[in-house]
Amino acid sequence: MTGNAQPKPDAADADQKQPGAVGFTDLSMVPHHDGSALYVSDLAPNLGDTVSVFLRVPRSSGVTQAMLRTFIDGEQALTATTVARDSEHEFWLRGDIRVENPVVTYRWLLDGLPGGYQWLNGEGIHARDVTDAADFRITTHPAPPSWAADAVLYQIFPDRFAKSMDRPAPEWAIPQEWHDPVIGVGPETPYQYYGGDLDGIIAHLDHIASLGANTVYLTPIFPARSNHRYDASTFDEVDPLLGGNAALARLTEAIHARGMRIMGDLTTNHCGAAHEWFQRATADAESPEASYFTFTHHPDQYVCWFGYSSLPKFDHRSQELRSALYEGPESTVATWISEHGLDGWRIDVANMTARLGTMDLNHMVATTIRATMAEANPESLLLAEHSHDASGDLLGDGWHGVMDYAGFSRPVWQWLKRPETVRFESGPFTPMPSFGATSMVPAMRGFSAARPWRATAHALTLIGSHDVPRIAEYLDRNEDLITVAFGLLASMPGIPMLWAGDEIAQEGSNGEDGRRPFPWQDTDQWDTARLATTRALFTTRAQRHALRHGGLRWLGYSDAAIPFLRESPEETVLIHAARAAPTPPGSPARSSEGPSPAWPAPPISRPTPMECSPFPLTARPSRYGSARTTESTASEVRRNC
């Protein structure tokens, strides 16, 4: 790191310009604000309320004053701030915002540059004018359910998790024994049938709870003609192969009896070609169901998902479709919550739903689903699948959060994976390079800054899912690096999701290959050390208020290490994660072509990649009045860089 404690004139830009840098970028002395409870007085205000926001200013930053810049009714305004708290090492400034719009954006105007000024927004500090895109946001839209901040999801692919009995395979299926290998690639992958069911899940709720998971997320459970069931043939019943409606009733009862919750998976973008609605639509061009789809030539030419004729795409301009699927108390969305006990939905292919050519009704769909769910159960949670920048869909009135592949998963994978040749290939997915933390941290900050803090706090964070290679495969079975990935999953903002089998180090080279049956009867296949570490990490998360409810303050980064703080009004937790062991004193620095020197830990501990440090190194009170305590931690950081 540099010896100068002053912030870089434009630190956010400078970091992006130096992706190969091996030094430590110190952010500990940069003024800080985020949207969490330590910095915002009311996280769920109503229109017309006044909200106080706070700015932490280290004295060594060179900043002596700040103004609050708000954007209300299409015009900006600069207002003075007052000193809320003063100490030897730092002071806190307070600004007040009258919330006159459903979403109000704001940022901070700082001095500290001779003859100039600096802006502080969600991406960091800038010695230039900036757009409003990364401004902080206050939203008056109803908050997510209170339980969501404490949630840890456990994703289950029902056909492969556990089965309670043998059932005859359907005619579309390729029957398998539980120990048979998955095909993994090719046209037969959707048809391998292992026979997992919902009663099988009940038998292993102890295992799920032991991981610290408190919410079971099931991929689709409706009848279909595939093992993944994203090609539903009806939304009116649970697939009899899974045990039918009665099995779901038993499962929800068992889950709720433990104080846990259960979420379903619904595809609002398409259904299966065997779906009863599509069958009626193709049989009769004048039927109400014909309006549910977009036919270019009835009945055999129609819009479908990625050109797959087995997955016809819904046309959300149809009021009849909206009423049947997600609008009102009789809809699919409402019925499975109010009558069958689901606590929320994950919406599949949410980013493509109701978007086609010049038509974009996505926001209407999201807000309507949200309203329907709130009517059915005000404490229900709405999450959405999204694999890239979702900021335009996260205004606060639709999805509570999205699967954060872009803002969490990809940066973590890119930081920890082995460097290899990047292939540029056509298709919907960008390559997966290997980057240092000098790229990882700005990427994470950028995606978080583009959305309200509430959306970051309720983003579904994940290091694996049924659609991607197993984390063990991504990281070449490097136990230390896998622990770092799990540690970040347990310690960073968001709702963490564990993909069933990752906790015992199941493998899989792609999404299909990763859907291997859970080896309940062959524990020799279990990595018991990985299981113990997973339990310990999420036990720690459950015990630490700041890890579940706190903000995020980056202390800095080098290519190989990231220290950061999770701060809540109750405590501060310091986390240090490294992808390489610290360089011993006096050792020559490695070149940027290999692993760069890690940031050495404070005297409290000297974590290794195996430790992550996934466990909190220190936890101290952090109400904004206890500035000295936090400054003490920052001093330890600087002394050891």
ABEGO torsion letter per residue (X at the ends): XBABABBBABAAAAAAABAABABBBBAAABBBBBABAAABABABBBBGBBBBBBBBBBAAAGBABBBBBBBBGGBBBBBBBBBABBBAABBBBBBBBBBABABBBBBBBBBGBBGBBBBBBAAEBBBBBBBAAABBBBBABBBBBAAAAABBBBBBBAAAABBABBBBBBAABBBBBAABBBAGBEAAAAABBAGBBAAAAAAAAAAAAAAGBABBBBBBABBBABAAGABBABAABBBAAAGEAAAAAAAAAAAAAAGBBBBBBBBAABBBAABAAAAAAAABAABAAAAABBBABOAABBBBBGGBAABBBBBAABAAAAAAAABEAABAAAAAAAAAGBAEBBBBGAAABGBBEABBAAAAAAAAAAAAAAAABAABBBBBBBABBAAAABAGABBABBBBAAAAAAAAAAAABBBBBBBBBBEABBBBBBBBAAAAAAAAAAAAAABBAAAAAABBBBABBAABBBAAAAAGGBAAAAAAAAAAAAABBEBBBBBBGAAAGBBEABAAAAABBBBAABAAABBAAAAAAAAAAAAAAAABAAAAABBBBBAEBBAABBBBBBBBAABBBBBBBBABBBBBBGBBBBBAABBBBBBBBBAABBBBAAAOBABBABBBBABAABAAAAAAAAAAAAAAX
